[in-house]
Amino acid sequence: MKVKGLRWVVLSLIVLVTIINYLDRGTLNYMWVANTKVEVPAGEWSVVDSTNLYLVQAQEGVLELKADEVTLGDNGSLTYIEYGGIAKDLGLVDTSAPQEEQQKQAKSMLAVITMFFMIAYGVSQLFSGKVYDKIGTRKGFTLSALLWGAADALASLSSGLKSLTFFRVMLGLGEAGPWPGTTKSNAEWFPQKERALAQGIFGAAASAGSIIAPILIPVLFIAFGWKITFIIVGSLGIIWVVPWLIINKKGPKEHPWITEKEQKYIIEGQPENVVNNTKSKTYGRLFSEKKNYAVILGRFFLDPIWWMFVTWLPIYLIEVFGLDIKQIAMSAWVPYVGAAVGSIAGGWFSGWLIKKGKSVNFARKCAVCVGACMVIPGMILAAMASSPIMAVVMMALILGGYQFMMTNIQTVASDLQTGKSVGTLAGIGGAAAVCGTLIMTWLVPIITAGGNWVPFFIVGAALVPLSLLSIFIFGGKIEQTKSAE
């Protein structure tokens, strides 16, 4: 049996598992604080004039609400916020404290859990590239999906902060692999002129997962609760392994289903022309090559922007605009539509420049500059947003520009290195990205104390020129470096 366009079939499986990857990592963020606005019809509530307390009949009994905790409607209804989510259910916040203090506690604990997740994610990024280079992408993706899927499903057994953090650490160890793994897979399965597009489609998959997560996870949470939601979402990655092992039997040189025409097109379009045969460079060798810091430092400064929104977007919408979980489901997906468009557009743009006769060096650098021109204005306008609609639209511009840049920065790893060194460099770049993200994760609760999120956007805007400088200063002329002897 021969399959036309087999390289795109392999990529489509990676796209699918990347969407699942982002659903798994989004479970905690969208269920950590899950508030619901409850409207009580006229006649079903009363007020005690002497104490100015509002009495509402609820399932757990009569609720006593203060005047500043309710909103009275023109039709005589009363609306209050029912606070919920994993943080409350596990008793991790002091429910007797004022709401501002509860928000602070929840934000601080989410930052701690996320930092442990990111440490595990960074360690995995560093070593996953080497592992994928050694065992290949077929086994590598299988190992990653089984590990993170099981970790997310088992998070349903969490009974406190320590157990929940443990499962998130295991999730981080598994989830990092596809990033260096995809860079390696694209280097094997695509000619150089198509790699940025392939990487862009992969980036769009991460955005698609981020679009689906704020819609699907709250729906599952409302219907089944957080424990069953963990199990449902976690099982998806485990199920995905079956078609992956069936379809991705071998690389393009040996796959029994690839057509002779496609095989020739792939191999002849790869400047290194020795995929899977070159000796992997050592970490020391890669760190000693100046050009590699275009990837390492470029991602160190740029990646935190993505994680700023992935981690903190739900909390931002709750604190600044008072949205509940249903309203978040209706709006938090918008920024990732921009990210998906930016991913594909960024990959297409640099590939188009190469087809027009421009050098790889010109195409990659031009693309990151175009993306930067979207991110910085978006940050400024988002900081000034007066409504949730304006905020999420500006965030769509920010993440669109971010992915326009990132698609090309990630592809530079395969522009500079060959064969078994591609995944390793991509992994080092991913680990550097995590280091930058850890700093930002620690910093966000500090700079947003008191509910002022303007510094959040100022810091985000400042990261962009730092990433650009890293690419231009260290990258020099982007071209293949010498292979290991």
C-alpha positions as CSV (number, residue, x, y, z in Angstrom):
1,M,0.0,0.0,0.0
2,K,1.3,3.4,-0.9
3,V,0.0,6.7,0.6
4,K,0.3,10.0,-1.2
5,G,1.4,12.9,0.9
6,L,2.5,10.6,3.8
7,R,4.6,13.4,5.3
8,W,1.4,15.3,5.9
9,V,-0.4,12.3,7.4
10,V,2.5,12.0,9.9
11,L,2.3,15.7,10.7
12,S,-1.5,15.5,11.1
13,L,-1.0,12.9,13.9
14,I,1.5,15.2,15.6
15,V,-1.1,18.0,15.2
16,L,-3.7,15.9,16.9
17,V,-1.5,14.9,19.9
18,T,-0.4,18.5,20.3
19,I,-4.0,19.6,20.6
20,I,-4.4,16.8,23.3
21,N,-1.2,18.0,24.9
22,Y,-2.7,21.5,25.4
23,L,-6.0,20.1,26.7
24,D,-4.1,18.2,29.4
25,R,-2.0,21.2,30.5
26,G,-5.1,23.4,30.5
27,T,-7.1,21.2,32.9
28,L,-5.7,22.8,36.1
29,N,-5.7,26.4,34.9
30,Y,-9.4,26.4,33.9
31,M,-10.5,24.4,37.0
32,W,-8.3,26.0,39.6
33,V,-10.7,28.9,40.2
34,A,-14.1,28.1,38.7
35,N,-16.6,30.7,39.8
36,T,-20.3,30.7,38.7
37,K,-22.7,33.6,38.7
38,V,-26.0,32.5,40.3
39,E,-29.2,34.5,39.6
40,V,-32.0,34.2,42.2
41,P,-35.5,35.2,41.0
42,A,-37.6,37.7,42.9
43,G,-39.4,36.2,45.8
44,E,-36.7,33.6,46.5
45,W,-34.5,35.8,48.6
46,S,-35.0,38.2,51.5
47,V,-33.1,40.9,53.3
48,V,-32.6,41.5,57.0
49,D,-32.8,45.3,57.4
50,S,-31.2,45.4,60.8
51,T,-28.0,43.6,59.6
52,N,-28.2,44.5,55.8
53,L,-27.7,40.8,55.1
54,Y,-29.4,39.1,52.1
55,L,-30.7,35.5,52.7
56,V,-30.8,33.1,49.8
57,Q,-32.0,29.5,49.8
58,A,-29.4,27.2,48.4
59,Q,-28.9,23.5,48.2
60,E,-26.5,23.5,51.2
61,G,-28.9,25.7,53.2
62,V,-29.6,29.4,53.7
63,L,-26.8,31.6,52.5
64,E,-26.1,34.9,54.2
65,L,-24.6,37.4,51.8
66,K,-23.4,41.0,52.5
67,A,-24.6,43.9,50.4
68,D,-21.3,44.1,48.5
69,E,-21.5,40.4,47.5
70,V,-24.8,40.8,45.6
71,T,-26.1,42.6,42.6
72,L,-29.8,43.5,42.4
73,G,-31.5,43.4,39.0
74,D,-34.2,45.7,37.6
75,N,-36.6,42.7,37.6
76,G,-36.2,42.1,41.3
77,S,-33.7,39.3,40.9
78,L,-30.5,38.9,43.0
79,T,-27.1,37.7,41.6
80,Y,-24.2,36.5,43.6
81,I,-21.0,34.6,42.8
82,E,-20.6,31.0,43.8
83,Y,-16.9,30.4,44.4
84,G,-15.6,27.0,43.4
85,G,-12.8,25.1,41.7
86,I,-10.0,22.7,42.7
87,A,-8.4,25.3,45.0
88,K,-11.5,25.5,47.1
89,D,-12.5,21.8,46.9
90,L,-9.1,20.7,48.2
91,G,-9.3,23.2,51.0
92,L,-6.2,25.1,49.7
93,V,-7.6,28.5,50.3
94,D,-9.0,30.0,53.5
95,T,-12.7,30.4,52.6
96,S,-13.3,32.5,55.8
97,A,-10.9,35.2,54.5
98,P,-12.0,38.2,52.4
99,Q,-12.3,37.4,48.7
100,E,-9.3,39.6,47.8
101,E,-7.2,37.5,50.2
102,Q,-8.6,34.2,48.8
103,Q,-7.7,35.4,45.2
104,K,-4.2,36.2,46.4
105,Q,-3.8,32.7,48.0
106,A,-5.1,31.0,44.9
107,K,-2.9,33.0,42.6
108,S,0.2,32.3,44.7
109,M,-0.4,28.5,44.9
110,L,-1.1,28.3,41.2
111,A,2.2,30.0,40.6
112,V,4.0,27.5,42.8
113,I,2.4,24.5,41.1
114,T,3.2,26.0,37.7
115,M,6.8,26.6,38.6
116,F,7.2,22.9,39.6
117,F,5.5,21.9,36.4
118,M,7.8,24.2,34.4
119,I,11.0,22.9,36.1
120,A,10.0,19.3,35.2
121,Y,9.0,20.6,31.7
122,G,12.4,22.3,31.3
123,V,14.4,19.2,32.5
124,S,12.4,17.1,30.0
125,Q,13.0,19.6,27.2
126,L,16.7,19.4,27.8
127,F,16.9,15.6,27.8
128,S,13.9,14.8,25.5
129,G,15.7,16.1,22.5
130,K,18.6,13.8,23.2
131,V,16.2,10.9,23.9
132,Y,14.3,11.5,20.6
133,D,17.6,11.7,18.8
134,K,18.6,8.3,20.3
135,I,15.4,6.3,20.1
136,G,13.7,8.1,17.2
137,T,10.4,10.0,17.0
138,R,8.2,6.9,16.8
139,K,9.2,5.7,20.3
140,G,9.7,9.2,21.6
141,F,6.2,10.4,21.0
142,T,4.8,7.2,22.3
143,L,6.7,7.5,25.6
144,S,5.7,11.1,26.0
145,A,2.0,10.6,25.3
146,L,1.7,7.7,27.7
147,L,3.5,9.5,30.5
148,W,1.6,12.8,30.3
149,G,-1.8,11.1,29.6
150,A,-1.4,8.9,32.7
151,A,-0.3,11.8,34.8
152,D,-3.3,14.0,33.9
153,A,-5.7,11.1,34.5
154,L,-4.2,10.2,37.8
155,A,-4.5,13.9,39.0
156,S,-8.1,12.9,39.7
157,L,-6.7,11.2,42.8
158,S,-5.2,14.4,44.2
159,S,-6.1,15.0,47.8
160,G,-4.0,18.1,48.6
161,L,-1.3,20.4,47.3
162,K,1.6,17.9,47.4
163,S,-0.2,15.2,45.5
164,L,-1.6,17.6,42.9
165,T,1.9,19.1,42.4
166,F,3.4,15.7,42.0
167,F,1.0,14.8,39.2
168,R,1.7,18.1,37.5
169,V,5.4,17.4,37.7
170,M,4.9,14.1,36.0
171,L,2.7,15.9,33.4
172,G,5.6,18.3,32.7
173,L,8.1,15.5,32.3
174,G,5.9,13.9,29.6
175,E,4.5,17.0,27.8
176,A,7.8,18.6,26.8
177,G,8.9,15.9,24.4
178,P,6.8,16.8,21.3
179,W,8.5,20.2,21.0
180,P,12.1,19.0,20.2
181,G,10.4,15.8,18.8
182,T,8.4,17.8,16.2
183,T,11.4,19.8,15.1
184,K,13.3,16.6,14.6
185,S,10.3,14.9,12.8
186,N,9.9,17.9,10.5
187,A,13.6,17.8,9.7
188,E,13.3,14.2,8.7
189,W,10.0,14.3,6.8
190,F,10.1,17.7,5.0
191,P,12.4,19.5,2.6
192,Q,13.9,22.7,4.0
193,K,11.6,25.0,2.1
194,E,8.5,23.3,3.8
195,R,9.9,23.0,7.3
196,A,8.8,26.4,8.6
197,L,5.2,25.8,7.2
198,A,5.2,22.3,8.9
199,Q,6.5,23.9,12.1
200,G,3.8,26.6,11.8
201,I,1.1,24.0,11.4
202,F,2.4,22.4,14.6
203,G,2.3,25.7,16.4
204,A,-1.2,26.2,15.1
205,A,-2.1,22.9,16.8
206,A,-0.9,24.2,20.1
207,S,-3.1,27.2,19.5
208,A,-6.1,25.0,18.5
209,G,-5.7,23.1,21.8
210,S,-5.7,26.5,23.6
211,I,-8.9,27.4,21.7
212,I,-10.7,24.2,22.6
213,A,-9.5,24.0,26.3
214,P,-11.4,27.1,27.7
215,I,-14.6,25.8,26.0
216,L,-14.3,22.0,26.6
217,I,-12.8,21.9,30.1
218,P,-15.4,24.2,31.7
219,V,-18.2,22.2,30.0
220,L,-16.8,19.0,31.4
221,F,-16.2,20.6,34.8
222,I,-19.8,21.8,35.0
223,A,-21.1,18.5,33.9
224,F,-18.9,16.0,35.7
225,G,-16.6,17.9,38.2
226,W,-12.9,18.2,38.1
227,K,-12.0,14.5,38.9
228,I,-13.8,13.0,35.9
229,T,-12.6,15.8,33.7
230,F,-9.0,14.9,34.5
231,I,-9.7,11.2,33.6
232,I,-11.5,12.0,30.3
233,V,-8.8,14.5,29.1
234,G,-5.9,12.3,30.3
235,S,-7.2,9.3,28.4
236,L,-7.0,11.0,25.1
237,G,-3.2,10.9,24.8
238,I,-3.1,7.2,25.7
239,I,-5.7,6.4,23.0
240,W,-3.7,8.4,20.4
241,V,-0.7,6.1,20.7
242,V,-2.6,3.3,18.8
243,P,-2.9,5.1,15.4
244,W,0.6,6.6,15.8
245,L,2.3,3.3,16.1
246,I,0.3,1.9,13.2
247,I,1.0,4.7,10.7
248,N,4.5,6.0,11.7
249,K,6.3,2.7,11.1
250,K,9.6,4.1,9.8
251,G,11.3,7.3,8.5
252,P,10.9,8.6,4.9
253,K,13.9,6.6,3.7
254,E,12.5,3.2,4.8
255,H,8.7,3.6,5.2
256,P,6.9,1.0,3.2
257,W,3.9,3.3,2.5
258,I,5.8,6.2,1.0
259,T,5.7,6.8,-2.7
260,E,9.0,7.0,-4.6
261,K,8.1,10.5,-5.8
262,E,7.5,11.8,-2.3
263,Q,10.6,10.1,-1.0
264,K,12.8,11.7,-3.7
265,Y,11.2,15.1,-3.1
266,I,11.9,15.0,0.6
267,I,15.5,13.7,0.4
268,E,16.6,16.0,-2.4
269,G,15.1,19.0,-0.6
270,Q,17.2,18.5,2.5
271,P,20.5,20.4,2.3
272,E,22.2,18.1,4.8
273,N,21.0,15.1,2.7
274,V,22.1,12.7,5.5
275,V,19.2,12.6,7.8
276,N,19.5,10.0,10.6
277,N,23.1,9.2,9.6
278,T,25.1,12.0,11.1
279,K,26.7,11.6,14.5
280,S,25.0,13.6,17.3
281,K,26.9,16.6,18.6
282,T,27.6,16.7,22.3
283,Y,26.0,19.3,24.6
284,G,29.4,20.9,25.0
285,R,29.9,21.2,21.2
286,L,26.4,22.7,20.8
287,F,26.9,25.2,23.6
288,S,30.3,26.2,22.1
289,E,28.8,27.2,18.7
290,K,27.8,30.9,18.8
291,K,25.0,30.6,16.2
292,N,23.0,28.2,18.4
293,Y,22.4,31.0,20.9
294,A,20.0,32.5,18.4
295,V,17.7,29.6,19.3
296,I,18.7,29.4,22.9
297,L,18.4,33.1,23.9
298,G,15.8,33.9,21.3
299,R,13.5,31.4,23.1
300,F,14.6,32.3,26.6
301,F,13.2,35.8,26.1
302,L,10.2,35.1,23.8
303,D,8.6,31.9,25.2
304,P,7.5,33.5,28.5
305,I,5.0,35.6,26.5
306,W,3.1,32.5,25.5
307,W,3.1,31.1,29.0
308,M,2.1,34.4,30.6
309,F,-1.3,34.0,28.8
310,V,-1.6,30.2,29.0
311,T,-1.2,30.3,32.8
312,W,-2.7,33.6,33.8
313,L,-5.4,34.5,31.2
314,P,-8.3,32.9,33.3
315,I,-7.1,34.7,36.5
316,Y,-6.7,38.0,34.6
317,L,-10.3,37.8,33.2
318,I,-11.6,37.0,36.7
319,E,-9.7,39.7,38.5
320,V,-10.0,42.6,36.0
321,F,-13.4,42.0,34.5
322,G,-15.1,39.8,37.0
323,L,-16.0,37.0,34.5
324,D,-17.3,33.6,35.8
325,I,-16.4,30.2,34.3
326,K,-19.1,30.3,31.7
327,Q,-18.1,33.8,30.5
328,I,-14.4,32.7,30.4
329,A,-15.5,29.8,28.2
330,M,-17.0,32.3,25.8
331,S,-14.0,34.6,25.6
332,A,-10.7,33.0,26.6
333,W,-10.4,31.1,23.3
334,V,-10.3,34.2,21.2
335,P,-6.5,35.0,21.7
336,Y,-5.6,31.5,20.4
337,V,-7.4,32.0,17.1
338,G,-4.9,34.8,16.5
339,A,-2.1,32.4,17.6
340,A,-3.3,29.7,15.1
341,V,-3.4,32.2,12.2
342,G,0.1,33.6,13.2
343,S,1.6,30.1,13.3
344,I,0.6,29.1,9.8
345,A,1.1,32.6,8.4
346,G,4.6,32.8,9.9
347,G,5.6,29.4,8.4
348,W,4.1,30.2,5.0
349,F,5.7,33.7,4.9
350,S,9.3,32.5,5.3
351,G,8.7,29.6,3.0
352,W,7.3,32.0,0.4
353,L,10.4,34.2,0.7
354,I,12.6,31.2,0.1
355,K,10.6,30.1,-3.0
356,K,11.0,33.7,-4.3
357,G,14.8,33.2,-4.2
358,K,15.6,34.8,-0.8
359,S,18.1,33.2,1.4
360,V,17.1,31.2,4.5
361,N,18.9,33.8,6.6
362,F,16.8,36.6,5.1
363,A,13.5,34.7,5.3
364,R,13.8,33.7,9.0
365,K,15.0,37.2,10.2
366,C,12.4,39.0,8.1
367,A,9.6,36.9,9.6
368,V,10.6,37.4,13.2
369,C,10.7,41.2,12.6
370,V,7.2,41.1,11.1
371,G,5.9,39.2,14.1
372,A,7.5,41.6,16.5
373,C,5.7,44.5,14.9
374,M,2.4,42.8,15.9
375,V,3.3,41.8,19.5
376,I,4.5,45.2,20.8
377,P,1.5,47.3,19.7
378,G,-0.8,44.5,20.9
379,M,0.7,44.6,24.4
380,I,0.3,48.4,24.6
381,L,-3.4,48.3,23.5
382,A,-4.2,45.3,25.7
383,A,-2.8,47.2,28.8
384,M,-5.3,50.0,27.9
385,A,-8.3,47.7,27.4
386,S,-11.5,48.8,29.0
387,S,-13.6,45.7,28.2
388,P,-13.0,42.0,28.1
389,I,-13.8,42.0,24.3
390,M,-11.1,44.6,23.6
391,A,-8.6,42.7,25.8
392,V,-9.0,39.3,24.2
393,V,-8.9,40.8,20.7
394,M,-5.7,42.6,21.4
395,M,-4.3,39.3,22.9
396,A,-5.2,37.6,19.6
397,L,-2.9,40.2,17.9
398,I,-0.2,39.5,20.6
399,L,-0.2,35.8,20.3
400,G,-0.6,35.9,16.5
401,G,2.6,37.9,16.3
402,Y,4.3,35.7,18.9
403,Q,3.6,32.5,16.9
404,F,4.7,34.3,13.7
405,M,8.0,34.8,15.4
406,M,8.2,31.5,17.2
407,T,7.5,29.3,14.2
408,N,10.6,30.6,12.6
409,I,12.8,30.6,15.7
410,Q,12.0,26.9,16.3
411,T,12.8,26.1,12.6
412,V,16.2,27.7,12.9
413,A,17.3,24.6,14.9
414,S,17.0,22.5,11.8
415,D,18.5,25.3,9.7
416,L,21.7,25.2,11.8
417,Q,22.0,21.5,12.7
418,T,21.5,18.2,10.9
419,G,20.2,14.8,11.7
420,K,20.7,13.7,15.3
421,S,21.7,17.1,16.5
422,V,18.4,18.8,15.6
423,G,16.4,17.4,18.4
424,T,19.2,18.1,20.9
425,L,19.5,21.8,20.0
426,A,15.7,22.1,20.0
427,G,15.6,20.6,23.5
428,I,18.3,23.0,24.8
429,G,16.3,25.9,23.3
430,G,13.2,24.5,25.0
431,A,15.0,24.3,28.4
432,A,16.2,27.9,28.0
433,A,12.6,28.9,27.3
434,V,11.5,27.2,30.5
435,C,14.1,29.1,32.5
436,G,12.7,32.4,31.2
437,T,9.2,31.2,31.9
438,L,10.0,30.3,35.5
439,I,11.2,33.8,36.1
440,M,8.0,35.3,34.7
441,T,5.8,32.8,36.6
442,W,7.5,33.9,39.8
443,L,7.2,37.6,38.9
444,V,3.6,37.8,37.7
445,P,1.9,37.5,41.2
446,I,4.3,40.2,42.4
447,I,3.8,42.7,39.6
448,T,0.0,42.2,39.5
449,A,-0.5,42.5,43.3
450,G,-3.6,44.5,44.0
451,G,-5.2,43.7,40.7
452,N,-3.1,46.1,38.5
453,W,-2.2,44.1,35.4
454,V,-0.6,46.9,33.4
455,P,3.0,45.9,34.4
456,F,2.2,42.4,33.1
457,F,1.9,43.8,29.6
458,I,4.8,46.2,29.9
459,V,7.2,43.4,30.8
460,G,5.7,41.3,28.0
461,A,6.4,44.0,25.4
462,A,10.0,44.4,26.7
463,L,10.8,40.8,26.1
464,V,10.3,41.1,22.3
465,P,13.3,43.3,21.4
466,L,15.5,41.2,23.7
467,S,14.6,38.1,21.6
468,L,15.2,40.0,18.3
469,L,18.6,41.2,19.5
470,S,19.6,37.6,20.4
471,I,18.7,36.3,17.0
472,F,20.6,39.1,15.1
473,I,23.6,39.3,17.3
474,F,24.3,35.6,17.8
475,G,22.7,34.1,14.7
476,G,24.9,35.8,12.2
477,K,24.2,34.2,8.8
478,I,21.7,31.4,9.4
479,E,23.0,28.4,7.6
480,Q,24.1,24.8,8.3
481,T,27.0,24.4,10.7
482,K,29.7,21.7,10.4
483,S,28.5,18.2,11.4
484,A,30.1,16.2,14.1
485,E,33.0,14.1,12.9
